[in-house]
Structures are given as C-alpha cells and as structure tokens.
C-alpha cells in the first residue's frame, strides 16, 4: 500500500512537471542557477580596485617634492675652515701661516720628511712615473708591490702580506671578505670608524662588548655558546670573529691581547687585529702589539694596519697566514676593484721599513717621549689624560662635561686655538657625530713623534697647562 | 667568490644585456668639432648625432659551445675535487693551521669551486707583474709555473716592450719621468710622500686647495673636493648624501664601489637595466607614485647612480634622456666619470661635454684621477653647497688620510696640460689623438668581423671571446706576440660573455695599433673569433688620417 502511494506521488510530480508552463520552468531554472552562483561566489565583495588613473598619477608626480640633495651648511661651520698646512706636515710645520711644532700628525717615527724615504720615492718616480692606471689584476701589479708585500711579511714574520692603496679601505675591505651575512662579530665598543664600516658592509650580526672588558666579551661569547647548543646545525656554519684594535685610535688604550687569545681558543672565534696605531710603535722592533705582549703572531688570524702613520706613506696592508690572506686577492673589494698603490708610495714604504729595521732603538726613544709628555700633562685642573703612557696618540678630555657636547667642543677648540697661537699645533679628534656607533666624548688628540725634543715636549705640556687653566677656570 | 675584475655581479643578480642590434640611436648634441656624423631624424628641434652603440648577439652555436665548455670544465672540476678528497691528486691550496682545524671554516670550500677548478687553470693571464711605467710599451716580468698555476716562479727575464692594451692610460700621461714632470719631483722633495693626518685634522695642505680649485675650473663647476682613493670616493661619499628613507636607482652594471657606497648608505636600492631609460622611467614613476613599500610614505629623495662610460661594456650613458627623466621626476643624478673624464668630449671634459650639456645639470659629478690623469684618487664636484656639505660630512674627510702631495701635483700637471694652461696645445692634441685612435681601432675590428661592444667613441673596447678556453688561449698567444691584453670572464661579466678588453691610449702610435690589429686578425682566424654576422662597411677615409707623434 505504502509503495503504491509513493509511486503515485512520483508519477504526480513528473506529471506536474509536464504540465507546468514553460515560463515557470525557465524561472525555476534561473533560480537554481542563481543559487548555484551564490553558493560558489564569494559572499562579500573585495575592496574596490583602487588603480590610480593616469591623471591622478601625473598629479602625484607633480605634487611630490623631494628634500634637497644636501641640507645647507652654515657658513661659519668649523669644519668648513680647515687648518691649511703650507709645506710638509712634518715636525715643524706652517699651519694657517704660522710656524708651529706639530703635535697633530701621526708621523710617529718622523719619516715623513726623511731624505732617504724621499730619495727612494724619487728613484721610483724616475722609473715608473706616478700612476699605475689599473687594478692589480690588469697590469697594475708592479715589481715594487711584490717587493713591499714580501718585505712586510718578512718584517711581521708572517707567511704573506697584501697591500691596499688606501689605509681606510684595508680593514674595511678585509672584514667583509670573510665575514658574511649570518656570521657573528664581537667587536669592542671603541672600535674605529673603518672597522665599523667594514662590519656594516659585511652585514654580519654585530655584538658590541664594553671597551677592553674581557668579562663582558666572555659573557657574550658564552651567550652565543648557549645559543649554538640549541641549534648546532646553524652553529657549524656560523663563523665567529673578534675584532679589536692594538692601540685604540679613539681612546689611546691597548687591547689585552693575551686574554683575547685565550678566549679565542676557548670559544673558537678568530681574531682580527687592527694595528694602525701600534704598528711601528709597540714592541722591541716595532712589530706591534703581538711583539709587545710576546704573543705568537700565528695566533692572530689577521693583522691589518695602515702605512700612513709610522711608515708615513699612503696605503695599508694585511698580514697573516697564506690560508687567510690569499683569500683577499679575489675577495677584498678594495684590493680587486681599485687601482693599485702608486709605485713611488710603495717605494717610500719599503725605504721606511728599511729605516725601521736598521734603527730598532727608535721605538724605545718614542716610548720614552710618550711617557715624558704623558707624565707632564697629568694634573691639569679641568683636563684629564686618556690613554696609555706608551701610546703616541692619546686624548685630553674635559674632566667634567659642561653638559652640552657643543659647548665642550667649543672649549676644547679654544684651547687648541690658543696653543696654536703659541706655536703648538694640536687638533681635536674629529668624528661624524651622527654616524659613530658609540660616539667618544670630545677630546684634543696629542701625537708624539721621535722628532720632538725634550724641551719641546716640556714646552707643549706647560703651554697646554697654562692655556687650559686660562680657558677652563 | 672569484672576482678577477669588474663589478657587475655585485648587484646581486646577473644582468641580461639589452641587445641593440639595430645599434644606432639618436640623441641631441651640440655643434662640437669632433663628431661629424650629425644627421636629422625627424625631430627638427633637436640636432641629433648618430651614435653607433652596438651589442651584437652571438650566433647560437657559439652559445652552445660556450656552455658546453663550462659544463666540461665543471665536470672535470668535480672529478678532480673527488681525487683530491681521496688524496690521489695533491692539493696545492693553502690549508688551515693544525690548531684551528676545529674552528668553523673561514670560507666555504664550495665557494672556491670556481676559483680552484676553472680560474686556477688560466690564472697566469691575470696579475701579470710589470717592471716599467704603464706607458704604451711596458716590460712584463716573465714567470712560469711548475704546478699548474698554483704558484709562480720568476725566471728573472723581462719581456721588453710589450704593447700595452690593458692599462687605463687614456691620455698617455702615465709615463716614466721626463722633464715635464719636474714639478712633481720638486713637490716630492719638499713635501715627502705622506700626510699622516685627515682633512679635518691636520691634513689639508695648500696643494690640496690648489688642486681642488683647478678641478672645479676644469669641470666648469662651482666647487670640487678631492679624495685619496677613487674607490673610496664612491663608497665613502654616497652614504653622506642619502640614507634611510631615500631611494637609489642604480644601473645594473655599476662598478662595485658605487654598489658598496649605496649599500653602506642604508637607502633602498633598486636596479634598472643597463642604460635603459624605459626601465629607469618605470622605476622612477612607481617610486614617486607609490612611495616607500609598507609605510607608503613618500621617498625623501631619489638618487640615480650611473657611470659615464661603462668599463666592461664600452657603452656611454644616455645622458640627455636621463637628465630629462631626472628633471621630470625631480630626482638627483650622480655620475661616476672614472672612465670618461679626460677621455670623452672634444676637450676631455667628460660625458656632459660629449653631449653638449651644462655640467650643472648633473647634481654630483664624480670621477677618478687613476685613468686619464695617470695618478690616483678621486673627486666630487658640483654646486658649492654640495661640496661644502661633503667637506663637513664626507666619511673620507674625517677619517681617512688625505692625498699624497706628489700625486696631487701629477694631477695638477695633467689638468694644466689638458686645459692648455701650460701654453701648448699638447693636451688637446692628446684628447684628439685618443678619439682618432679609438675610432680607428674600433672600426678596423668591426671590419675584421669581431663582435665588439659599446659606443664608437668609448676608448674601452670589449671584444667578445665567449668560450672560457679561448680566453686563456687568446691572452697567452697575444703575450707571445708581445701584446699585453686584459681578458675578463665570469663573474665580472655574464657567464657566457667572456671578453678581451682593450684600452686605447693617445700614446699608441698608428704603427702600434696596426701591429695589434694584425695580430688580432691572425688570432681571430686561428681561434675563430670572428663571430659577427654584420655586413662590414669599409670606411677608407679613416685610414687616410696620418697619426702625429706626441712630442715627449
């Protein structure tokens, strides 16, 4: 019975379909399609497309006003009025028309106007002319360059040395040749600007430790060790470097190298050492801070220094084991892509090395003079001496800041100017205040050279003392 | 990675050349005396000159063989690495100290695959030491290798009087000492070589000031500042000009120093196709309209970085179009004239003069003294406010030693010569001789059927070799014929576009160039280098010009 009824319903439905008018069917069909469409289409509308019309774009282009390429510089900006040195910037020099004793140029060994250096440069000028007209790869390698590299390697007692044509570019190119994105560099907060730029170019992770604070460095290394244990796969390919200076340009202090070497082996981080101030200064033979501490130079992975201070030429070099140094010949950007060092400057550097080798006593003399003026400058009210007594470049800072950097700078400049009037040429240590990672406080930098006599050192110290008292009290 | 020269790859991607096989493009110019092929092309208000700048594509079979060459080299490399790993072949590379074996490797072994297995085989063609001034003829020190180029040994012999086609000695001003260089000797004797201080501290000498004034006068701009190293001029000054929130639009073939400077600045960098103004305009439009990504703030400023003459392509920047774009979109323009200053333009004042434009149309004029002036260092010139700003904020002025006085004097001497301040026309003659030599050399190479890249007025002449094997064979054979050439391959060029690069100099005599051309003709047949499928047009009028010797 039930089945019959059901059958009947079905039949009736089919029959109804037949009987329904055409418009009804069409309407129903459309409705069904509508439902399907609704089911499959998105329930809400995406934001209206907001393409700009051409006219709007033109208006935007018309509207945009860029900042000026450079903001205006006030006419009286102190940096616009450089000291102008007429003649050589050597021991006695003419600054802004006045003859002074030079306490500002890094001419530690007095080789800048050494007749032997000049004669060597002149001989080179006669043979090679001035420029090299090409990078090292493309006929810019002269026999003089190979000689200089060999001599530097021999002098420093390392396997190999590589020369750059500019001091600043040396460490700034060397760091990114090894340290890449993802690597970790532990660096002293007081590191100089060239190191900072090298680190920036390397795009590595940078960890700053407190100046010369080995406990702080060890803390960071430990932290990293714990981090590495969490992710040993990554740790296997993450290089670790410690970048320090021998004598710090910004503080005049010496790095605690023996402790650093211990940490190096303990935490397996390579040491890069910047020796621009300590090369040709520290150590019995002027080999720098490794000789000073009696450390095996092979324990330092890379030593870099410029030839613009003690050697009084231009350029820089890196030295170390061939395994390390040779890599820079294809990866050091400042080496590969820059014209090589003019041969006459290389020849001057070679002759300067000769002089250093022949007169090892010169380093002791320099050390003694550093100690003398360092001592003489103690106890000036208002000024404190910052830096080791063995450093030929050290700083005089205000004992108490006035609270504003500008005011401090002005006071120190007043001291510098008055010293200059009394024939002592000094300069403030200059920094790009906005660019420095850790801006050192303003200071006057005093540079000692072997050419300054005892009387001159005494005179400089007493002049600074008197002037400082007049300005600061 | 191995970077034996050039800087193309440092932008992070390999470039694909715009192939302008049709070559001739027209642009506006002034009525200068040098370029005579001025012709009208429908826009009557422009005086257009025909500039032939070609980048002919290689035939297909050449490309196939080139990649095959690299493929075979790579296969052998893997094989030999395998043998070295098993100790069957001796590994000559320097190794890590025993005490540091457990440190993280200083560089990835894989990185050096190319260096070890491909570059090392042909390494003798680079870093060839010389022992004379890099003049038109130089002396190359002979060296041999007993261990397949891992180390070299000098034989003590010198290959004398090799014709120098490699040094950027465009005006022939790098030469050994003669009486005209007396002033340099004098300066050296008075000042010494070093400065031992920075510009801001105690390193501004009267010589620097003299040089800066002369550079500004030479370039016909308000002011100029000089720096001790050309590379650093770019890398240490771009960061002073732009920073975060600024946009740098950089040509894909820009030199490494520009790339480095751009990176150090912290600005956003976008790359446009080489010398392609459409690509540049698109980037400019998008940048101005859409502003910075994510924050949608407008860019603070936009700086376009280009070079005057590109050292690996021999192409000249499309300056008039770029200046029009920069004006339309209010961007700033920075031109690196390392290879064009002294070498391009009727009186050697660079690309602005070449196109007859006012140098003040370019915001930052940068150049180096390494090439045309036979010295070293670089300058930035432009409006006084720009230079004043750099005097205060340039990284180089505050932290790097200033220029050596004898080097400065060599530049002063060269500038005076080119400007005719020495009372002779010798400098101008050199510039004109360079233009003649360049066009003669390029023309003859084209006729011989070589594929050469670039602009007919560019003194850098790249000749395409393509295959890695031919690179080595070419350079070695040329040295046997006493001709020193520069060859460049990956990564300084795209993988398949290895090339030889000649630098024409004003000091090359017609005889020297003919010797080189003859050798090249022979070499082209021997190594099958004449790939060009273009019809060769004879231009006999070029050969009639007699070269005049420069009085030394």
Boltz contact constraints between the chains, C-beta under 6 A:
constraints:
  - contact:
      token1: [A, 57]
      token2: [B, 289]
      max_distance: 6.0
  - contact:
      token1: [A, 60]
      token2: [B, 289]
      max_distance: 6.0
  - contact:
      token1: [A, 61]
      token2: [B, 288]
      max_distance: 6.0
  - contact:
      token1: [A, 64]
      token2: [B, 288]
      max_distance: 6.0
  - contact:
      token1: [A, 64]
      token2: [B, 298]
      max_distance: 6.0
  - contact:
      token1: [A, 66]
      token2: [B, 301]
      max_distance: 6.0
  - contact:
      token1: [A, 66]
      token2: [B, 330]
      max_distance: 6.0
  - contact:
      token1: [A, 67]
      token2: [B, 300]
      max_distance: 6.0
  - contact:
      token1: [A, 67]
      token2: [B, 301]
      max_distance: 6.0
  - contact:
      token1: [A, 69]
      token2: [B, 332]
      max_distance: 6.0
  - contact:
      token1: [A, 69]
      token2: [B, 363]
      max_distance: 6.0
  - contact:
      token1: [A, 70]
      token2: [B, 385]
      max_distance: 6.0
  - contact:
      token1: [A, 70]
      token2: [B, 386]
      max_distance: 6.0
  - contact:
      token1: [A, 70]
      token2: [B, 389]
      max_distance: 6.0
  - contact:
      token1: [A, 72]
      token2: [B, 385]
      max_distance: 6.0
  - contact:
      token1: [A, 73]
      token2: [B, 388]
      max_distance: 6.0
  - contact:
      token1: [A, 73]
      token2: [B, 389]
      max_distance: 6.0
  - contact:
      token1: [A, 73]
      token2: [B, 392]
      max_distance: 6.0
  - contact:
      token1: [A, 77]
      token2: [B, 392]
      max_distance: 6.0
  - contact:
      token1: [A, 79]
      token2: [B, 200]
      max_distance: 6.0
  - contact:
      token1: [A, 79]
      token2: [B, 392]
      max_distance: 6.0
  - contact:
      token1: [A, 80]
      token2: [B, 391]
      max_distance: 6.0
  - contact:
      token1: [A, 82]
      token2: [B, 204]
      max_distance: 6.0
  - contact:
      token1: [A, 84]
      token2: [B, 204]
      max_distance: 6.0
  - contact:
      token1: [A, 84]
      token2: [B, 206]
      max_distance: 6.0
  - contact:
      token1: [A, 85]
      token2: [B, 205]
      max_distance: 6.0
  - contact:
      token1: [A, 86]
      token2: [B, 206]
      max_distance: 6.0
  - contact:
      token1: [A, 88]
      token2: [B, 191]
      max_distance: 6.0
  - contact:
      token1: [A, 88]
      token2: [B, 192]
      max_distance: 6.0
  - contact:
      token1: [A, 89]
      token2: [B, 195]
      max_distance: 6.0
  - contact:
      token1: [A, 89]
      token2: [B, 202]
      max_distance: 6.0
  - contact:
      token1: [A, 104]
      token2: [B, 201]
      max_distance: 6.0
  - contact:
      token1: [A, 104]
      token2: [B, 202]
      max_distance: 6.0
  - contact:
      token1: [A, 105]
      token2: [B, 196]
      max_distance: 6.0
  - contact:
      token1: [A, 105]
      token2: [B, 197]
      max_distance: 6.0
  - contact:
      token1: [A, 105]
      token2: [B, 202]
      max_distance: 6.0
  - contact:
      token1: [A, 106]
      token2: [B, 196]
      max_distance: 6.0
  - contact:
      token1: [A, 107]
      token2: [B, 196]
      max_distance: 6.0
  - contact:
      token1: [A, 112]
      token2: [B, 192]
      max_distance: 6.0
  - contact:
      token1: [A, 112]
      token2: [B, 194]
      max_distance: 6.0
  - contact:
      token1: [A, 112]
      token2: [B, 196]
      max_distance: 6.0
  - contact:
      token1: [A, 113]
      token2: [B, 192]
      max_distance: 6.0
  - contact:
      token1: [A, 118]
      token2: [B, 192]
      max_distance: 6.0
  - contact:
      token1: [A, 121]
      token2: [B, 188]
      max_distance: 6.0
  - contact:
      token1: [A, 121]
      token2: [B, 193]
      max_distance: 6.0
  - contact:
      token1: [A, 122]
      token2: [B, 188]
      max_distance: 6.0
  - contact:
      token1: [A, 125]
      token2: [B, 177]
      max_distance: 6.0
  - contact:
      token1: [A, 126]
      token2: [B, 177]
      max_distance: 6.0
  - contact:
      token1: [A, 128]
      token2: [B, 133]
      max_distance: 6.0
  - contact:
      token1: [A, 129]
      token2: [B, 133]
      max_distance: 6.0
  - contact:
      token1: [A, 129]
      token2: [B, 174]
      max_distance: 6.0
  - contact:
      token1: [A, 129]
      token2: [B, 175]
      max_distance: 6.0
  - contact:
      token1: [A, 129]
      token2: [B, 176]
      max_distance: 6.0
  - contact:
      token1: [A, 130]
      token2: [B, 374]
      max_distance: 6.0
  - contact:
      token1: [A, 130]
      token2: [B, 375]
      max_distance: 6.0
  - contact:
      token1: [A, 130]
      token2: [B, 410]
      max_distance: 6.0
  - contact:
      token1: [A, 131]
      token2: [B, 174]
      max_distance: 6.0
  - contact:
      token1: [A, 131]
      token2: [B, 374]
      max_distance: 6.0
  - contact:
      token1: [A, 131]
      token2: [B, 375]
      max_distance: 6.0
  - contact:
      token1: [A, 131]
      token2: [B, 376]
      max_distance: 6.0
  - contact:
      token1: [A, 133]
      token2: [B, 134]
      max_distance: 6.0
  - contact:
      token1: [A, 133]
      token2: [B, 167]
      max_distance: 6.0
  - contact:
      token1: [A, 133]
      token2: [B, 168]
      max_distance: 6.0
  - contact:
      token1: [A, 133]
      token2: [B, 169]
      max_distance: 6.0
  - contact:
      token1: [A, 133]
      token2: [B, 174]
      max_distance: 6.0
  - contact:
      token1: [A, 134]
      token2: [B, 167]
      max_distance: 6.0
  - contact:
      token1: [A, 134]
      token2: [B, 168]
      max_distance: 6.0
  - contact:
      token1: [A, 136]
      token2: [B, 127]
      max_distance: 6.0
  - contact:
      token1: [A, 137]
      token2: [B, 4]
      max_distance: 6.0
  - contact:
      token1: [A, 137]
      token2: [B, 5]
      max_distance: 6.0
  - contact:
      token1: [A, 137]
      token2: [B, 126]
      max_distance: 6.0
  - contact:
      token1: [A, 137]
      token2: [B, 127]
      max_distance: 6.0
  - contact:
      token1: [A, 138]
      token2: [B, 166]
      max_distance: 6.0
  - contact:
      token1: [A, 138]
      token2: [B, 486]
      max_distance: 6.0
  - contact:
      token1: [A, 139]
      token2: [B, 130]
      max_distance: 6.0
  - contact:
      token1: [A, 139]
      token2: [B, 166]
      max_distance: 6.0
  - contact:
      token1: [A, 139]
      token2: [B, 167]
      max_distance: 6.0
  - contact:
      token1: [A, 141]
      token2: [B, 127]
      max_distance: 6.0
  - contact:
      token1: [A, 141]
      token2: [B, 129]
      max_distance: 6.0
  - contact:
      token1: [A, 142]
      token2: [B, 130]
      max_distance: 6.0
  - contact:
      token1: [A, 143]
      token2: [B, 129]
      max_distance: 6.0
  - contact:
      token1: [A, 143]
      token2: [B, 131]
      max_distance: 6.0
  - contact:
      token1: [A, 146]
      token2: [B, 129]
      max_distance: 6.0
  - contact:
      token1: [A, 165]
      token2: [B, 229]
      max_distance: 6.0
  - contact:
      token1: [A, 166]
      token2: [B, 228]
      max_distance: 6.0
  - contact:
      token1: [A, 166]
      token2: [B, 229]
      max_distance: 6.0
  - contact:
      token1: [A, 166]
      token2: [B, 232]
      max_distance: 6.0
  - contact:
      token1: [A, 167]
      token2: [B, 401]
      max_distance: 6.0
  - contact:
      token1: [A, 168]
      token2: [B, 400]
      max_distance: 6.0
  - contact:
      token1: [A, 169]
      token2: [B, 232]
      max_distance: 6.0
  - contact:
      token1: [A, 178]
      token2: [B, 106]
      max_distance: 6.0
  - contact:
      token1: [A, 193]
      token2: [B, 399]
      max_distance: 6.0
  - contact:
      token1: [A, 200]
      token2: [B, 264]
      max_distance: 6.0
  - contact:
      token1: [A, 239]
      token2: [B, 104]
      max_distance: 6.0
  - contact:
      token1: [A, 268]
      token2: [B, 103]
      max_distance: 6.0
  - contact:
      token1: [A, 308]
      token2: [B, 401]
      max_distance: 6.0
  - contact:
      token1: [A, 312]
      token2: [B, 194]
      max_distance: 6.0
  - contact:
      token1: [A, 312]
      token2: [B, 196]
      max_distance: 6.0
  - contact:
      token1: [A, 313]
      token2: [B, 193]
      max_distance: 6.0
  - contact:
      token1: [A, 313]
      token2: [B, 194]
      max_distance: 6.0
  - contact:
      token1: [A, 314]
      token2: [B, 404]
      max_distance: 6.0
  - contact:
      token1: [A, 322]
      token2: [B, 94]
      max_distance: 6.0
  - contact:
      token1: [A, 323]
      token2: [B, 94]
      max_distance: 6.0
  - contact:
      token1: [A, 323]
      token2: [B, 96]
      max_distance: 6.0
  - contact:
      token1: [A, 326]
      token2: [B, 94]
      max_distance: 6.0
  - contact:
      token1: [A, 327]
      token2: [B, 107]
      max_distance: 6.0
  - contact:
      token1: [A, 330]
      token2: [B, 2]
      max_distance: 6.0
  - contact:
      token1: [A, 330]
      token2: [B, 3]
      max_distance: 6.0
  - contact:
      token1: [A, 333]
      token2: [B, 256]
      max_distance: 6.0
  - contact:
      token1: [A, 334]
      token2: [B, 231]
      max_distance: 6.0
  - contact:
      token1: [A, 336]
      token2: [B, 3]
      max_distance: 6.0
  - contact:
      token1: [A, 337]
      token2: [B, 7]
      max_distance: 6.0
  - contact:
      token1: [A, 337]
      token2: [B, 256]
      max_distance: 6.0
  - contact:
      token1: [A, 338]
      token2: [B, 231]
      max_distance: 6.0
  - contact:
      token1: [A, 339]
      token2: [B, 370]
      max_distance: 6.0
  - contact:
      token1: [A, 339]
      token2: [B, 376]
      max_distance: 6.0
  - contact:
      token1: [A, 342]
      token2: [B, 376]
      max_distance: 6.0
  - contact:
      token1: [A, 345]
      token2: [B, 193]
      max_distance: 6.0
  - contact:
      token1: [A, 348]
      token2: [B, 193]
      max_distance: 6.0
  - contact:
      token1: [A, 427]
      token2: [B, 201]
      max_distance: 6.0
  - contact:
      token1: [A, 427]
      token2: [B, 202]
      max_distance: 6.0
  - contact:
      token1: [A, 430]
      token2: [B, 200]
      max_distance: 6.0
  - contact:
      token1: [A, 430]
      token2: [B, 201]
      max_distance: 6.0
  - contact:
      token1: [A, 430]
      token2: [B, 398]
      max_distance: 6.0
  - contact:
      token1: [A, 432]
      token2: [B, 398]
      max_distance: 6.0
